[in-house]
Amino acid sequence: MKKCFYLLIMPMFWWSCANDKTPTTSPSEAQAANSSTVDNSLTLPPGFKAYVFAEKLGEGARHIAVSSNGDVYVQMHTLAGGKGLAALRDSNGDGQADITEYFGSHTGTGMEIQGNYLYCSSDDEVYRYELKPESLLPDENTRVLLVGGFPKQNEHASKSLTLDDDGHIYINIGAPSNACQIENRAAGSLGQDPCPLLDKHAGVWQFDANKIAQQASAGKRYASGIRNAVALTWNKATNGLFVVQHGRDQLSEFWPKMFTADQNAELPAEEFFQVSEGDFLGWPYCYFDPMQNKKVLGPEYGGDGKKTGRCEQAKNPIVAFPAHMAPNDVIFYNGNQFPAEYQNGAFIAFHGSWNRAPKEQKGFFVAFVPFKDGKVAGEWQTFAEGFAGVKPVPSPSDAKHRPCGLAIGPDGAFYVSDSVEGKIWKIVYEKQG
C-alpha cells in the first residue's frame, strides 16, 4: 500500500431481459469461484480483489448507491437509451450484474439510499423514489420533487447530497466561479468583496428530507465558503458532516508575476473537512498552502502567496491533499468485510486533475484516510489505483477510466464507479490462507 503525506490541522427502457428475483446464492462463495471478472489492472493492498461488476453503462456514471438486497443504482450524467439512471442486479451472486435496466428522465450526480427511498439529483433539482425489495426498478409514479428552484449555473452545478438520521438532507451548491472575480477566470481581475455568490452558492444547505416540493430558498445554509463539495457524506460514527472541497484553479495563469507554473501545479490543496453548522471554510478569500501549512489570502483579495489576513478566521482542513486531484466522492467504511484498520475510515475518489500542465496530471485513484474515535489517525494512503490505464497521464482525456462514485454493499463490499465508460468495480477482501 502506497504511503503518502497528510496534514492534520485540527482535532422504462429495458437494456436486458430482467426478472424480479433476488439473489439466492451466497455472493462471497459464488464470486470467489468466478475468476473471470477479476480486474488485475487495479493495484490494491494485499488480500483485496477488484471484480468488474458492470461495464459500459454509458458515459458519465457518477455517484452510486447499493440497497439492502445488493441492487446497485447509478446516477448518470449523460442519457443512456434516453434514460438518466441505471439499476443493476447480480441475480446469481457471481459478483457481476446480469440484469441492467435504465429509468428516470434526468441526468446528474447525487445518489443515496436511506430506508426504502432512493434520493438522486439533476444539476437543478433533487428527487426521491420509493424502492420495493422485490422490484429492481422503482415505480416511476413514486418519484417526487424534494427540492427545486436552485440557481442556474454553468460551472460547478452538481447537486451532490447526503442525509443524516434526523430527517435532514444536505445539498452541495457549488460556486459558479473560480475565485469570485469581477470578471470570472480573467487574468488580473480582482475579487468581488464581499463575494455576493456566498448568499446562494458556495456552501452546503440543509433541507427537510420528508417534505416534498421545497424551494431552494427555503433551505438553511449549514456551512459556507465551500467552492465545490461534490464529495460530501454524513458520518454515522461521529454524527457529523464531512466534505472534500475542490480547490481553486489557475494561479499562475491569472497571476504570473506571483506564481510559477510549478507552483500552480502544487497549489492549492484539496481540503478534507469535518463540518459543523455555521462553519466558514474560506472560499473565495482564502486557499490552503500545504507547503506553509496554513491558509493564505488569494491574489484576488490582496494576497501575495504569504499573507494570512482574514484567513485566520476560516476553518482549517483535517487533511490537505495534493492540488487539483478533483475529489468527487467520500464515504466512511461501516461494513463488516474489510480488516479492522479500515473500520470507520474514509475512502475518497479522486477523479483526476486538468490544471497541472505542463506537468503530468494527478489523481485517478481512491484514497483511504484512517480514523479512530472520530479523528484522523494516520497518514492517508492510496487504496486503489490504475484506473487511468496510462502513466503518466498527460490530460484527463487520456485516462481510460476515472473513479467518481463510491458505495458500500450489505456484504461489506466496496463499489467504485467510472465516469468515462460507466464501469463499476466491486472490491472485496478475501482472507489469505
HUGI-V601416 format. One record per residue. RES is the residue in three letters. PHI is phi in degrees with one decimal (NA if undefined). NEAR is the number of other ideal C-beta (glycine too) atoms within 12 Angstrom. Layout:
# HUGI-V601416
res->RES phi->PHI near->NEAR
res->RES phi->PHI near->NEAR
This chain:
# HUGI-V601416
res->MET phi->NA near->25
res->LYS phi->-70.7 near->19
res->LYS phi->-99.5 near->15
res->CYS phi->-136.1 near->26
res->PHE phi->-73.2 near->20
res->TYR phi->-141.6 near->32
res->LEU phi->-117.9 near->29
res->LEU phi->-99.8 near->24
res->ILE phi->-98.1 near->24
res->MET phi->-156.1 near->19
res->PRO phi->-61.4 near->13
res->MET phi->NA near->21
res->PHE phi->-109.1 near->23
res->TRP phi->-96.7 near->18
res->TRP phi->-86.7 near->30
res->SER phi->-148.5 near->21
res->CYS phi->-64.1 near->12
res->ALA phi->-137.9 near->24
res->ASN phi->-142.2 near->18
res->ASP phi->-108.3 near->19
res->LYS phi->-78.8 near->20
res->THR phi->-92.4 near->24
res->PRO phi->-58.3 near->33
res->THR phi->-113.8 near->15
res->THR phi->-93.7 near->21
res->SER phi->-63.6 near->17
res->PRO phi->-57.9 near->34
res->SER phi->-65.5 near->29
res->GLU phi->-70.9 near->18
res->ALA phi->-66.2 near->24
res->GLN phi->-68.0 near->35
res->ALA phi->-60.2 near->22
res->ALA phi->-85.0 near->19
res->ASN phi->-103.5 near->25
res->SER phi->-81.8 near->17
res->SER phi->-68.3 near->13
res->THR phi->-99.9 near->28
res->VAL phi->-67.7 near->26
res->ASP phi->-107.9 near->33
res->ASN phi->-82.2 near->16
res->SER phi->-75.2 near->21
res->LEU phi->-90.4 near->33
res->THR phi->-98.8 near->26
res->LEU phi->-131.6 near->33
res->PRO phi->-63.4 near->27
res->PRO phi->-55.1 near->12
res->GLY phi->95.1 near->18
res->PHE phi->-101.2 near->33
res->LYS phi->-134.3 near->32
res->ALA phi->-108.2 near->37
res->TYR phi->-105.7 near->41
res->VAL phi->-81.3 near->35
res->PHE phi->-79.0 near->45
res->ALA phi->-157.5 near->40
res->GLU phi->-135.2 near->24
res->LYS phi->52.4 near->19
res->LEU phi->-69.5 near->43
res->GLY phi->133.6 near->34
res->GLU phi->-65.7 near->22
res->GLY phi->91.3 near->32
res->ALA phi->-68.4 near->51
res->ARG phi->-109.4 near->50
res->HIS phi->-76.3 near->51
res->ILE phi->-134.7 near->49
res->ALA phi->-147.6 near->44
res->VAL phi->-122.5 near->40
res->SER phi->-80.4 near->38
res->SER phi->-67.6 near->20
res->ASN phi->-99.1 near->30
res->GLY phi->94.1 near->39
res->ASP phi->-68.4 near->41
res->VAL phi->-112.3 near->45
res->TYR phi->-120.4 near->47
res->VAL phi->-129.7 near->52
res->GLN phi->-88.7 near->53
res->MET phi->-91.2 near->44
res->HIS phi->-97.2 near->41
res->THR phi->-135.0 near->27
res->LEU phi->-68.2 near->25
res->ALA phi->-122.2 near->31
res->GLY phi->61.8 near->23
res->GLY phi->82.8 near->19
res->LYS phi->-118.5 near->28
res->GLY phi->-112.7 near->37
res->LEU phi->-132.8 near->52
res->ALA phi->-116.6 near->50
res->ALA phi->-125.1 near->48
res->LEU phi->-127.0 near->45
res->ARG phi->-136.7 near->38
res->ASP phi->-99.6 near->43
res->SER phi->-78.8 near->28
res->ASN phi->-112.7 near->24
res->GLY phi->70.8 near->30
res->ASP phi->-92.9 near->29
res->GLY phi->88.8 near->43
res->GLN phi->-137.6 near->32
res->ALA phi->-67.0 near->42
res->ASP phi->-110.5 near->27
res->ILE phi->-127.4 near->31
res->THR phi->-131.7 near->39
res->GLU phi->-132.5 near->35
res->TYR phi->-119.7 near->35
res->PHE phi->-154.1 near->39
res->GLY phi->76.9 near->37
res->SER phi->-109.8 near->22
res->HIS phi->-102.7 near->32
res->THR phi->-104.7 near->36
res->GLY phi->168.7 near->38
res->THR phi->-130.9 near->46
res->GLY phi->-66.1 near->53
res->MET phi->-162.4 near->52
res->GLU phi->-159.5 near->43
res->ILE phi->-114.4 near->36
res->GLN phi->-139.8 near->29
res->GLY phi->61.2 near->19
res->ASN phi->-97.6 near->20
res->TYR phi->-117.8 near->31
res->LEU phi->-105.4 near->46
res->TYR phi->-104.7 near->43
res->CYS phi->-151.8 near->50
res->SER phi->-145.4 near->46
res->SER phi->-94.1 near->35
res->ASP phi->-74.5 near->34
res->ASP phi->-121.3 near->25
res->GLU phi->-146.4 near->35
res->VAL phi->-120.2 near->49
res->TYR phi->-122.2 near->40
res->ARG phi->-138.4 near->37
res->TYR phi->-115.4 near->37
res->GLU phi->-96.1 near->23
res->LEU phi->-102.1 near->31
res->LYS phi->-124.7 near->20
res->PRO phi->-54.4 near->20
res->GLU phi->-80.2 near->17
res->SER phi->-120.0 near->28
res->LEU phi->-70.8 near->39
res->LEU phi->-85.7 near->36
res->PRO phi->-71.9 near->33
res->ASP phi->-70.6 near->19
res->GLU phi->-57.6 near->24
res->ASN phi->-72.3 near->11
res->THR phi->-88.4 near->20
res->ARG phi->-68.5 near->28
res->VAL phi->-129.3 near->26
res->LEU phi->-84.4 near->25
res->LEU phi->-86.3 near->38
res->VAL phi->-138.4 near->37
res->GLY phi->-136.5 near->27
res->GLY phi->78.2 near->23
res->PHE phi->-69.1 near->36
res->PRO phi->-60.5 near->26
res->LYS phi->-70.8 near->17
res->GLN phi->-152.1 near->23
res->ASN phi->-99.7 near->13
res->GLU phi->-137.4 near->26
res->HIS phi->57.0 near->34
res->ALA phi->-88.4 near->29
res->SER phi->-59.8 near->43
res->LYS phi->-103.8 near->49
res->SER phi->-69.0 near->50
res->LEU phi->-150.2 near->50
res->THR phi->-155.3 near->44
res->LEU phi->-130.0 near->35
res->ASP phi->-95.9 near->29
res->ASP phi->-99.2 near->16
res->ASP phi->-116.1 near->16
res->GLY phi->85.2 near->16
res->HIS phi->-116.4 near->30
res->ILE phi->-117.9 near->41
res->TYR phi->-112.4 near->43
res->ILE phi->-126.2 near->52
res->ASN phi->-77.4 near->50
res->ILE phi->-120.2 near->48
res->GLY phi->-69.3 near->38
res->ALA phi->-81.8 near->43
res->PRO phi->-80.4 near->30
res->SER phi->-167.9 near->35
res->ASN phi->-83.3 near->37
res->ALA phi->-146.4 near->42
res->CYS phi->55.1 near->35
res->GLN phi->-71.4 near->30
res->ILE phi->-58.5 near->20
res->GLU phi->-117.1 near->17
res->ASN phi->-59.7 near->28
res->ARG phi->54.6 near->23
res->ALA phi->-122.3 near->18
res->ALA phi->-57.7 near->21
res->GLY phi->78.9 near->18
res->SER phi->-71.9 near->23
res->LEU phi->-75.7 near->24
res->GLY phi->-86.5 near->36
res->GLN phi->-72.7 near->24
res->ASP phi->-139.7 near->21
res->PRO phi->-72.6 near->17
res->CYS phi->-77.2 near->34
res->PRO phi->-69.1 near->18
res->LEU phi->-66.9 near->35
res->LEU phi->-66.7 near->29
res->ASP phi->-66.0 near->19
res->LYS phi->-126.4 near->24
res->HIS phi->-135.9 near->36
res->ALA phi->57.7 near->43
res->GLY phi->-174.1 near->43
res->VAL phi->-116.6 near->46
res->TRP phi->-109.0 near->41
res->GLN phi->-104.3 near->33
res->PHE phi->-131.6 near->40
res->ASP phi->-78.5 near->25
res->ALA phi->-73.7 near->30
res->ASN phi->-108.6 near->19
res->LYS phi->-109.5 near->19
res->ILE phi->-94.1 near->22
res->ALA phi->57.0 near->19
res->GLN phi->-79.3 near->29
res->GLN phi->-97.2 near->21
res->ALA phi->-55.3 near->31
res->SER phi->-66.2 near->17
res->ALA phi->-86.9 near->20
res->GLY phi->-76.2 near->31
res->LYS phi->-97.8 near->21
res->ARG phi->-71.0 near->29
res->TYR phi->-80.9 near->33
res->ALA phi->-151.6 near->36
res->SER phi->-132.6 near->36
res->GLY phi->72.7 near->41
res->ILE phi->-116.1 near->47
res->ARG phi->-57.5 near->46
res->ASN phi->-170.0 near->43
res->ALA phi->-112.3 near->51
res->VAL phi->-61.0 near->47
res->ALA phi->-95.8 near->50
res->LEU phi->-148.5 near->51
res->THR phi->-157.6 near->46
res->TRP phi->-96.1 near->32
res->ASN phi->-90.7 near->33
res->LYS phi->-66.8 near->22
res->ALA phi->-68.5 near->22
res->THR phi->-111.3 near->24
res->ASN phi->54.4 near->16
res->GLY phi->-148.9 near->29
res->LEU phi->-90.8 near->39
res->PHE phi->-128.8 near->46
res->VAL phi->-137.2 near->50
res->VAL phi->-123.2 near->47
res->GLN phi->-94.1 near->53
res->HIS phi->-76.3 near->44
res->GLY phi->-74.7 near->44
res->ARG phi->-70.2 near->48
res->ASP phi->-113.7 near->37
res->GLN phi->60.6 near->36
res->LEU phi->-62.7 near->38
res->SER phi->-75.3 near->27
res->GLU phi->-68.7 near->26
res->PHE phi->-93.5 near->28
res->TRP phi->-134.9 near->32
res->PRO phi->-65.4 near->16
res->LYS phi->-78.3 near->15
res->MET phi->-105.2 near->25
res->PHE phi->-132.1 near->31
res->THR phi->-88.6 near->18
res->ALA phi->-63.0 near->19
res->ASP phi->-65.0 near->16
res->GLN phi->-66.3 near->27
res->ASN phi->-59.7 near->31
res->ALA phi->-66.4 near->28
res->GLU phi->-111.2 near->32
res->LEU phi->-127.4 near->37
res->PRO phi->-90.0 near->46
res->ALA phi->-69.8 near->40
res->GLU phi->-85.2 near->47
res->GLU phi->-107.2 near->47
res->PHE phi->-105.5 near->45
res->PHE phi->-121.1 near->45
res->GLN phi->-96.1 near->38
res->VAL phi->-111.7 near->40
res->SER phi->-112.3 near->19
res->GLU phi->-58.3 near->20
res->GLY phi->91.2 near->17
res->ASP phi->-66.5 near->30
res->PHE phi->-120.0 near->32
res->LEU phi->-95.8 near->43
res->GLY phi->119.6 near->46
res->TRP phi->-68.1 near->45
res->PRO phi->-95.1 near->47
res->TYR phi->-74.3 near->39
res->CYS phi->-132.8 near->43
res->TYR phi->-142.2 near->50
res->PHE phi->-96.3 near->42
res->ASP phi->-99.8 near->35
res->PRO phi->-69.1 near->30
res->MET phi->-70.1 near->20
res->GLN phi->-90.1 near->22
res->ASN phi->58.2 near->19
res->LYS phi->-161.9 near->28
res->LYS phi->-87.7 near->40
res->VAL phi->-128.1 near->36
res->LEU phi->-67.4 near->32
res->GLY phi->-71.7 near->48
res->PRO phi->-62.7 near->38
res->GLU phi->-67.2 near->36
res->TYR phi->-122.0 near->34
res->GLY phi->91.1 near->22
res->GLY phi->-78.0 near->34
res->ASP phi->-125.5 near->19
res->GLY phi->91.3 near->27
res->LYS phi->-130.3 near->18
res->LYS phi->-61.9 near->23
res->THR phi->-101.8 near->27
res->GLY phi->53.2 near->21
res->ARG phi->-64.4 near->23
res->CYS phi->-69.1 near->31
res->GLU phi->-62.5 near->17
res->GLN phi->-90.1 near->17
res->ALA phi->-85.2 near->33
res->LYS phi->-69.2 near->30
res->ASN phi->-92.6 near->33
res->PRO phi->-75.9 near->41
res->ILE phi->-85.7 near->38
res->VAL phi->-143.3 near->42
res->ALA phi->-113.5 near->39
res->PHE phi->-94.2 near->43
res->PRO phi->-56.7 near->36
res->ALA phi->-71.3 near->40
res->HIS phi->60.3 near->36
res->MET phi->-94.1 near->44
res->ALA phi->60.5 near->41
res->PRO phi->-69.8 near->53
res->ASN phi->-113.4 near->48
res->ASP phi->-161.0 near->49
res->VAL phi->-143.7 near->48
res->ILE phi->-150.9 near->45
res->PHE phi->-95.7 near->38
res->TYR phi->-79.6 near->38
res->ASN phi->-127.6 near->26
res->GLY phi->-81.8 near->27
res->ASN phi->-118.0 near->17
res->GLN phi->-102.5 near->28
res->PHE phi->-75.2 near->32
res->PRO phi->-57.7 near->22
res->ALA phi->-57.7 near->14
res->GLU phi->-66.6 near->21
res->TYR phi->-93.3 near->34
res->GLN phi->-60.4 near->23
res->ASN phi->64.2 near->29
res->GLY phi->-85.3 near->38
res->ALA phi->-106.0 near->47
res->PHE phi->-101.9 near->43
res->ILE phi->-131.8 near->48
res->ALA phi->-92.8 near->49
res->PHE phi->-101.8 near->46
res->HIS phi->-71.3 near->48
res->GLY phi->112.9 near->43
res->SER phi->-89.2 near->37
res->TRP phi->-134.1 near->28
res->ASN phi->-105.3 near->35
res->ARG phi->-111.7 near->32
res->ALA phi->-59.7 near->23
res->PRO phi->-84.1 near->15
res->LYS phi->-75.8 near->24
res->GLU phi->-67.1 near->23
res->GLN phi->-78.4 near->33
res->LYS phi->-127.1 near->36
res->GLY phi->104.4 near->37
res->PHE phi->61.9 near->44
res->PHE phi->-150.0 near->43
res->VAL phi->-111.1 near->51
res->ALA phi->-101.2 near->44
res->PHE phi->-128.4 near->45
res->VAL phi->-117.8 near->42
res->PRO phi->-71.3 near->33
res->PHE phi->-127.1 near->34
res->LYS phi->-145.8 near->19
res->ASP phi->54.1 near->12
res->GLY phi->80.0 near->21
res->LYS phi->-123.5 near->24
res->VAL phi->-59.1 near->30
res->ALA phi->-125.3 near->24
res->GLY phi->158.4 near->22
res->GLU phi->-67.4 near->21
res->TRP phi->-73.8 near->40
res->GLN phi->-131.7 near->31
res->THR phi->-79.6 near->34
res->PHE phi->-89.8 near->41
res->ALA phi->-136.7 near->37
res->GLU phi->-142.8 near->34
res->GLY phi->106.6 near->29
res->PHE phi->-61.2 near->40
res->ALA phi->-64.3 near->34
res->GLY phi->78.0 near->23
res->VAL phi->-138.3 near->21
res->LYS phi->-154.5 near->19
res->PRO phi->-74.0 near->19
res->VAL phi->-108.3 near->33
res->PRO phi->-62.3 near->20
res->SER phi->-150.7 near->22
res->PRO phi->-57.0 near->31
res->SER phi->-66.9 near->14
res->ASP phi->-83.7 near->20
res->ALA phi->-76.4 near->35
res->LYS phi->-72.7 near->24
res->HIS phi->-143.2 near->40
res->ARG phi->-136.2 near->44
res->PRO phi->-65.1 near->49
res->CYS phi->-135.3 near->52
res->GLY phi->-110.4 near->52
res->LEU phi->-132.2 near->50
res->ALA phi->-156.8 near->44
res->ILE phi->-121.0 near->40
res->GLY phi->-84.5 near->43
res->PRO phi->-65.0 near->26
res->ASP phi->-89.2 near->29
res->GLY phi->89.5 near->27
res->ALA phi->-69.5 near->36
res->PHE phi->-116.2 near->44
res->TYR phi->-108.3 near->50
res->VAL phi->-132.9 near->53
res->SER phi->-102.7 near->50
res->ASP phi->-118.3 near->48
res->SER phi->-88.5 near->40
res->VAL phi->-82.8 near->31
res->GLU phi->-116.6 near->26
res->GLY phi->80.6 near->40
res->LYS phi->-92.3 near->40
res->ILE phi->-125.2 near->49
res->TRP phi->-103.1 near->46
res->LYS phi->-115.4 near->45
res->ILE phi->-100.1 near->44
res->VAL phi->-126.4 near->34
res->TYR phi->-106.7 near->31
res->GLU phi->-115.2 near->27
res->LYS phi->-55.5 near->14
res->GLN phi->-88.2 near->10
res->GLY phi->-81.9 near->5
